[in-house]
Amino acid sequence: MADTDKPTDEQLSGPVVDRRTTMSLLGAAGLGAIAGCTGGGGGDGDSDETTAGSDDGGDTTTADEGAPSMGGRLKAGWFTGSIDELDPAFISVGQFFQLAGNVFSGLTKLGPDLEIVGDLAEDWEVTDGGKTFTFQLRDDVTFHNGVEFTAEDVKYTINRTISEEAPAASKLSSLQPIEEGGVEVVGDYEVTLRWEEANVTSLVYLTRGPGRAATIVSKEAIEEMGSDEYSVTPVGTGPFEVTGHDVGSSVTLDAYDDYFETDEDGNSLPYLDGIDVQPIPEPSSIVNALRSGDIHFANMVPLQNLSQLESDSAANADRAPGINWYGLAMNQDREPFGSRQVRRGMAKIIDNERFVETAYFGNALPDTGPINKGTGWVWRDDKPSDQDFALEEGMSMLEDAGAADASFSILTAESSLRQAKAMRQQLNERGLDVDVEQVTSSTYWTRYEEGDYDVTISGSVIDPDPEQSLWNFYRLPDEGGVWNWVNYQSQEAHDLLAEQRAETDRDARRDLLHELEDTLIADAPHAYLVHQDDIAGVRQEVGGFKHLSGLRNFHQVYLDE
C-alpha cells in the first residue's frame, strides 16, 4: 500500500471500517484473497455476493434459504486424532483454532460484506497517524463463568500473550511496551493501544478470525483452573462454551445463553443448542460418517475421498481458496539435513506436479516457494529455480555431499499419511532409504515441536498474510521463530522479516518479500511443495455456514431437518 493510499485516521476509526478501506487493509496484510471466498458453496469462489448477517463473510450452504431454524445439535467431525489445545494464544495447529474460534471473541471481526466491524469493541478512534487506537467496549458481555468483561481483560490478555511468549505474540511485537502505555485502561469499557509506528493492519490482526492477536481470555478462569485445564476447557465470551472435553474422543460445546450478539432480526445467537465434536483421523471414516448422516459437518475432506462427496446428493464439498503452503520440513539438527546442499538436492529430486497428482488427487497447486497465489499482490510465477525439479542435478548434489543413499524416516499422523507415502515412493525411487513413521496426532505435534523427527510434511494453514505465514517459521529460533522447528538459522531471513514488517509502501514491501522468498528457496529449510484448497464437508440440512478459508464459524449455522 503506497503512502499516498494509506487510510486516514478517520477512515480507520469505528464503528465500521467501510468495505473499500477494509479491502485495502486486507491487501496490505496479505488477506485480500478472503474476498474470493464469498461465492456459493462448492463454487470457484470468485463472487463478491454474501448473505446478510452478522458473521464473517464467506461461502453459504444451499440450505440457507428463509428463516433459520432454532435449536438442535450439530454433529461435527474433526479430521484429527485429538484436539489438544484450545487456549487461543498457544494454538499452533490450524484445526484447533477452527474450533476455538467459536468459544472466543476479539476486539474486531469481519462483517458480512468484508468490512471491519466491532466484536467486543462497539466503536474506536484512530489518532496520531495510525499509531493510537482507542476502543469503546461493549458493556453487556460476560464470560462463560458469569464474570463481567471489562477493559482490564483486554490488557490482561495482551500482557499474558506477550509475557508468556505465546505464538500469537509476534503479531503484537510492534506494540509499545505495556508498562510504557502500550495498553492503557482508560475506563471500565475503554482501552487504548499504542504502536511504536503506524500499523494500519492492526485492525485485521485484532479480529477474532484471521487475526487472533487479542482473542480475549478470562483471567479469573485461568487463575482458578490453572493453565493446563484452561488449555482444554477454556472460558471465553464467544457463542459456545466448552462443557466437556475428553481429549482424543470428544469436545462438547453448548450454546452460551448470555452471548451478546443477535442477528439482523434481533434473534439471539447462536441458533444451535450446541455442537458435538468427534475427532475422526481415518479418511474414509470421516467421509462415510458425513454421507450416512452420523455427522452433519466435516471440518476437512480427505482428498482421496473427495469424489464420493461430489456424487452424493445429501452431502457436498464446500471450497474456499487455500491461503497456505506445505513443504517437506527437514530437521537441520539431524544428518544429513544440516547441509544446505543436501536440502536443495532433496528439493530438486522431488517432482511436485507428480506429488500433487498422487498425494492430493490434483486438488492443489504445485509450487517451489512459500508465498501462495491467494495473496495475489505478492504472488509471482517466475520464482528462482533453486528448487525446480531437476533429477540429475539434484542427485549429483546429493552424491557430492555423500547423501545419495541417506536413510531417514518421514514422521506423519493419519491425516497426512497419503502425502507421506507419496513422498516416500518418490524418494525411494531415487535410491534413498526412506520409511514412514506414523504416530497419533498428539504425539506428532509433540515430537515435531521438540525436534524429534528427521523430516515431515507440514506448513502454514491459517495465517494467510505473507508475514504471518513466514515470521514464526523463519525468525531465529530464540528470537521470535516459535514455529522454527527445522532449526533454520539465517540472520538474513530474520532481518528481512523485520524490515518488511516496518514497510508501509506495498510495492516496497513486495520487493522485500520477494527477496525473502528468494533466500528461503535457496536455503531450502523446506522443500516447498504445494498450496492446497480449503475444503469442508457439509450436509444439505446444514444452513448458514459461511466459509472463510481456514475458519469454521458456527454461530449462524442452523439445522433444517
PyMOL commands that set and color helices and strands:
alter all, ss='L'
color gray80, all
select helices_A, chain A and resi 3-5+9-12+19-28+32-37+88-90+94-100+128-130+151-163+167-172+178-180+202-205+219-225+227-232+283-292+303-310+340-348+352-360+385-387+391-400+414-429+441-450+471-474+491-502+506-523
alter helices_A, ss='H'
color red, helices_A
select strands_A, chain A and resi 16-17+59-60+73-78+108-110+116-118+121-127+132-137+183-187+190-194+240-246+250-255+274-279+297-298+315-320+325-330+364-366+407-412+433-438+455-460+526-532+534-539+542-543+546-547+558-559
alter strands_A, ss='S'
color yellow, strands_A
deselect
rebuild
show_as cartoon
